[in-house]
Amino acid sequence: MSLNRLLLVGALLLAPGLTGCSKVGRTNVETGSRVNTGRARFDNYFREVQQFKKRVDKLESDDFFAIREPLVEELDVDVDVALGPLMSATTKRVKKVRGYGVMLSLHLAPEAKLQIVRGDVEIDDKDERLIKAIEVSAKSAMTSFGDYTALLEEVSALDAERAKLADRIDSLPKQFESKKAMIEDEIVGAGRVLRQTEKTLLSKTQVLSHFLVGLSAAVESGARTANVEACEEAIAFKKEQEDKKTPWWKKNRRPQPRWRPPAGGAQPRPTPRPAPAGGGGDFEM
């Protein structure tokens, strides 16, 4: 079955009033029941899709609060607080810490890392716990974001394999003629499973990306800029120290002119003078 035919079958399954053209209800691959086509390549694929769905369903039961928990507890806000108020509470506390000379910046790539620039004034344990909570929540969110992104790549690979299997249906041996319709139904059902898992994963990555970007903005209090300025000052100081060590006569010494060949390249060697007539040398016998 070609990919175009596969898409047509999928459209028929989803269209209202046309369910009589194919199997009514959910397919075995969707319900988690075993699919037995008699062809190992098809059966293994359907089992792989079902196992992938179970992995994503387990993720759905995971509470996003686990990622926010350190931050929520330290800020002493409601466990169900929305993202906006949570970030506002974070910004307020970060400004307080900034008043003690502690500047923060959250880097998200290639991994979540909290940059800290400390002043001379020590902060209390409560503010230290806030800094730790920010870092733990950011790292946890970034790890989950990477996991969901990898799962989305698996969805793409499984969908590509589904298209290849669809093209093999018409080339099945004659003894499998009676099972072709069932295989087509399961192929389409596998597509619905993959679309639903993809939708779930995209929703989770969207929530995590909003959280990470919002946290990065809420935490930013100048550590990134302060670090750049400190580097520039260190470079300028080093150059100043090197200039002080350089003797004055080396600073003001003009470079010696380099010899250059005359224009037009090397001059030809002069032609030797001819010997006097009569041969010999300068004396006559």
For each residue, the residues with C-beta under 8 A, 3 or more apart:
1: 5 6 9 166 167 169 170 184 187
2: 5 6 166 167 170
3: 6 7 163 166 167
4: 7 8
5: 1 2 8 9 166
6: 1 2 3 9 10 162 163 166 184 187 188 191
7: 3 4 10 11
8: 4 5 11 12
9: 1 5 6 12 13 22 184 185 187 188
10: 6 7 13 14 188 191 192
11: 7 8 14 15
12: 8 9 15 18 21 22
13: 9 10 19 21 22 23 185 188
14: 10 11
15: 11 12 18
16: 19
17:
18: 12 15 21
19: 13 16 22 24
20: 24
21: 12 13 18
22: 9 12 13 19 181 184 185 188
23: 13 27 181 182 185
24: 19 20
25:
26: 30 31 189
27: 23 30 31 185 186 188 189 190
28: 31 32 33 34 35 46 186 189
29: 33 35 46 49 50 186 189 190 193
30: 26 27 189 192 193
31: 26 27 28
32: 28 50 53 54
33: 28 29
34: 28 47
35: 28 29 42 43 46 47 186
36: 43
37: 42 43 46 176 179 182 183 186
38: 43 176 179
39: 42 43 172 176 183
40: 43 44
41: 44 45 165 168
42: 35 37 39 45 46 165 183 186
43: 35 36 37 38 39 40 46 47
44: 40 41 47 48
45: 41 42 48 49 158 161 162 165 190
46: 28 29 35 37 42 43 49 50 186 190
47: 34 35 43 44 50 51
48: 44 45 51 52 158
49: 29 45 46 52 53 158 190 193 194
50: 29 32 46 47 53 54 193
51: 47 48 54 55
52: 48 49 55 56 154 155 158 197
53: 32 49 50 56 57 193 196 197
54: 32 50 51 57 58
55: 51 52 58 59 151
56: 52 53 59 60 151 197 200 201
57: 53 54 60 61
58: 54 55 61 62
59: 55 56 62 148 151 200 201 204
60: 56 57 200
61: 57 58
62: 58 59 66
63: 66
64: 67 68 207
65: 68 69 72 79
66: 62 63 69 140
67: 64 137 140 141 144 208 211
68: 64 65 71 72 86 137 211
69: 65 66 72 73 137
70: 73 74 132 133 136 137
71: 68 74 75 86 90 133 134 137 215
72: 65 68 69 75 77 78 79 81 86
73: 69 70 76 133
74: 70 71 129 130 133
75: 71 72 86 89 90 93 130 133
76: 73
77: 72 81 85 86 89
78: 72 81
79: 65 72
80:
81: 72 77 78 85 86 89
82: 85 86
83: 86 87 210 211 214
84: 87 88
85: 77 81 82 88 89
86: 68 71 72 75 77 81 82 83 89 90
87: 83 84 90 91 214 215 217 218
88: 84 85 91 92 218
89: 75 77 81 85 86 92 93
90: 71 75 86 87 93 94 134 215 218 219
91: 87 88 94 95 218
92: 88 89 95 96
93: 75 89 90 96 97 127 130
94: 90 91 97 98 104 130 218 219 221
95: 91 92 98 99 221
96: 92 93 99 100 127
97: 93 94 100 102 104 123 127 130 131 221
98: 94 95 101 102 103 104 221 222
99: 95 96
100: 96 97 119 121 122 123 127
101: 98 118 119 120 121
102: 97 98 116 117 118 119 123 127 131 221
103: 98 116 117 221 222 223 226
104: 94 97 98 114 115 116 117 131 134 219 220 221 222 223
105: 114 115 219 220 221 222 223 224 227
106: 112 113 114 115 134 138 215 216 219 220
107: 112 113 114 115 224
108: 111 112 138 142 212 213 216
109:
110:
111: 108 139 142
112: 106 107 108 135 138 139 141 142 212
113: 106 107
114: 104 105 106 107 131 134 135 138 219
115: 104 105 106 107 223 224 227
116: 102 103 104 131 223
117: 102 103 104 222 223 226 227 230
118: 101 102
119: 100 101 102
120: 101
121: 100 101
122: 100
123: 97 100 102 127 128
124: 127 128
125: 128 129
126: 129 130
127: 93 96 97 100 102 123 124 130 131
128: 123 124 125 131 132
129: 74 125 126 132 133
130: 74 75 93 94 97 126 127 133 134
131: 97 102 104 114 116 127 128 134 135
132: 70 128 129 135 136
133: 70 71 73 74 75 129 130 136 137
134: 71 90 104 106 114 130 131 137 138 215 219
135: 112 114 131 132 138 139
136: 70 132 133 139 140
137: 67 68 69 70 71 133 134 140 141 215
138: 106 108 112 114 134 135 141 142 212 215 216
139: 111 112 135 136 142 143
140: 66 67 136 137 143 144
141: 67 112 137 138 144 145 208 211 212 215
142: 108 111 112 138 139 145 146 212
143: 139 140 146 147
144: 67 140 141 147 148 204 208
145: 141 142 148 149 205 208 209 212
146: 142 143 149 150
147: 143 144 150 151
148: 59 144 145 151 152 201 204 205 208
149: 145 146 152 153 205
150: 146 147 153 154
151: 55 56 59 147 148 154 155 197 201
152: 148 149 155 156 198 201 202 205
153: 149 150 156 157
154: 52 150 151 157 158
155: 52 151 152 158 159 194 197 198 201
156: 152 153 159 160
157: 153 154 160 161
158: 45 48 49 52 154 155 161 162 190 194
159: 155 156 162 163 191 194
160: 156 157 163 164
161: 45 157 158 164 165
162: 6 45 158 159 165 166 187 190 191 194
163: 3 6 159 160 166 167
164: 160 161 167 168
165: 41 42 45 161 162 168 169 187
166: 1 2 3 5 6 162 163 169 184 187
167: 1 2 3 163 164 170 171
168: 41 164 165 171 172
169: 1 165 166 172 180 183 184 187
170: 1 2 167 180
171: 167 168
172: 39 168 169 176 177 179 180 183
173: 176
174: 177
175:
176: 37 38 39 172 173 179 180 183
177: 172 174 180
178:
179: 37 38 172 176 182 183
180: 169 170 172 176 177 183 184
181: 22 23 184 185
182: 23 37 179 185 186
183: 37 39 42 169 172 176 179 180 186 187
184: 1 6 9 22 166 169 180 181 187 188
185: 9 13 22 23 27 181 182 188 189
186: 27 28 29 35 37 42 46 182 183 189 190
187: 1 6 9 162 165 166 169 183 184 190 191
188: 6 9 10 13 22 27 184 185 191 192
189: 26 27 28 29 30 185 186 192 193
190: 27 29 45 46 49 158 162 186 187 193 194
191: 6 10 159 162 187 188 194 195
192: 10 30 188 189 195 196
193: 29 30 49 50 53 189 190 196 197
194: 49 155 158 159 162 190 191 197 198
195: 191 192 198 199
196: 53 192 193 199 200
197: 52 53 56 151 155 193 194 200 201
198: 152 155 194 195 201 202
199: 195 196 202 203
200: 56 59 60 196 197 203 204
201: 56 59 148 151 152 155 197 198 204 205
202: 152 198 199 205 206
203: 199 200 206 207
204: 59 144 148 200 201 207 208
205: 145 148 149 152 201 202 208 209
206: 202 203 209 210
207: 64 203 204 210 211
208: 67 141 144 145 148 204 205 211 212
209: 145 205 206 212 213
210: 83 206 207 213 214
211: 67 68 83 141 207 208 214 215
212: 108 112 138 141 142 145 208 209 215 216
213: 108 209 210 216 217
214: 83 87 210 211 217 218
215: 71 87 90 106 134 137 138 141 211 212 218 219
216: 106 108 138 212 213 219 220
217: 87 213 214 220
218: 87 88 90 91 94 214 215
219: 90 94 104 105 106 114 134 215 216
220: 104 105 106 216 217 223 224
221: 94 95 97 98 102 103 104 105
222: 98 103 104 105 117 225 226
223: 103 104 105 115 116 117 220 226 227
224: 105 107 115 220 227 228
225: 222 228 229
226: 103 117 222 223 229 230
227: 105 115 117 223 224 230 231
228: 224 225 231 232
229: 225 226 232 233
230: 117 226 227 233 234
231: 227 228 234 235
232: 228 229 235 236
233: 229 230 236 237
234: 230 231 237 238
235: 231 232 238 239
236: 232 233 239 240
237: 233 234 240 241
238: 234 235 241 242
239: 235 236 242 243
240: 236 237 243 244
241: 237 238 244 245
242: 238 239 245 246
243: 239 240 246 251
244: 240 241
245: 241 242
246: 242 243 250 251
247: 250 251
248: 251 252
249: 252 253
250: 246 247 253
251: 243 246 247 248
252: 248 249
253: 249 250
254:
255:
256:
257:
258:
259:
260:
261: 265 266
262: 265 266 267
263:
264:
265: 261 262
266: 261 262
267: 262
268:
269:
270:
271:
272:
273:
274:
275: 279
276: 280 282
277:
278: 284
279: 275
280: 276 283 284
281:
282: 276
283: 280
284: 278 280
285:
